[in-house]
Amino acid sequence: MKVYGHPMSTCTRKVLTTLAEKGHEAEFVMVDIMKGEQKLPAAIARQPFGVVPALDDDGFVLYESRAIMRYLDEKLSGPKLSAPEPKDRAVMEQWISVEQSYMSPKAMVVVMNNMFGPMMGKTPDTDAVAKATESLNTTFDITETHLAHHDFLGGKAFSLADIDWMPYVQYLFGAKAGNLITERKHLGAWWQRVSTRPSWVKVSA
Ligand SMILES: N[C@@H](CCC(=O)N[C@@H](CS)C(=O)NCC(=O)O)C(=O)O
């Protein structure tokens, strides 16, 4: 099994964390997105949208990080990262959707402007950051209410929903916006719980 990705890529990190939680390793093949390697013909053959990650499981090629996470959880031995019960499974899927629809697009604005942009000598667009932060405040207030009654996003147990949220939440800390997490008691406690898991410590090192 091969994972094509980049160690700094949030979507690649979701896949690697899923593998680590399942107690498996895949061969990691670096696609240097800093050099544009994701747009080369060989990469496009695996991921036609020209981004990472992609998985190659003995000739079965799959792209889209969330699809890969679900596939790995179904296929591999190890702890189950999705609840079997329909209501629990649906709650997990709801929080994966919240990440994709409301959290990550706004977190990306903050991270690009406050973390990656300055690394490349760019000046942050403070208006864009303020607008994205306002939206993140709403999303995190809703998340805080949920986590007041649940240890994990998917409910009682650690699941793919937690893994799905972790890479962008971590980058918010690097983008001087970690207060959005730590100033919320339950969200802060959740982050403490999930970010100290050995899988995450390994992948984010
Ligand atoms: N929906 C895709 C998004 C993949 C994506 O945006 N990957 C980023 C890295 S996290 C990338 O390859 N960026 C390089 C580019 O846009 O050219 C997934 O979940 O796999």
The ligand as an ORCA input file, in Angstrom:
! r2SCAN-3c Opt
* xyz 0 1
  N     -10.542     17.431     -1.328
  C      -9.146     17.041     -1.409
  C      -8.304     18.275     -1.169
  C      -6.841     18.000     -1.423
  C      -5.990     19.257     -1.305
  O      -6.481     20.391     -1.406
  N      -4.687     19.041     -1.104
  C      -3.759     20.131     -0.967
  C      -2.826     19.862      0.202
  S      -3.722     19.687      1.720
  C      -2.897     20.252     -2.213
  O      -2.512     19.260     -2.793
  N      -2.575     21.490     -2.591
  C      -1.741     21.755     -3.721
  C      -2.467     22.446     -4.840
  O      -3.597     22.952     -4.620
  O      -1.923     22.489     -5.943
  C      -8.867     15.929     -0.395
  O      -9.541     15.893      0.648
  O      -8.013     15.066     -0.639
*
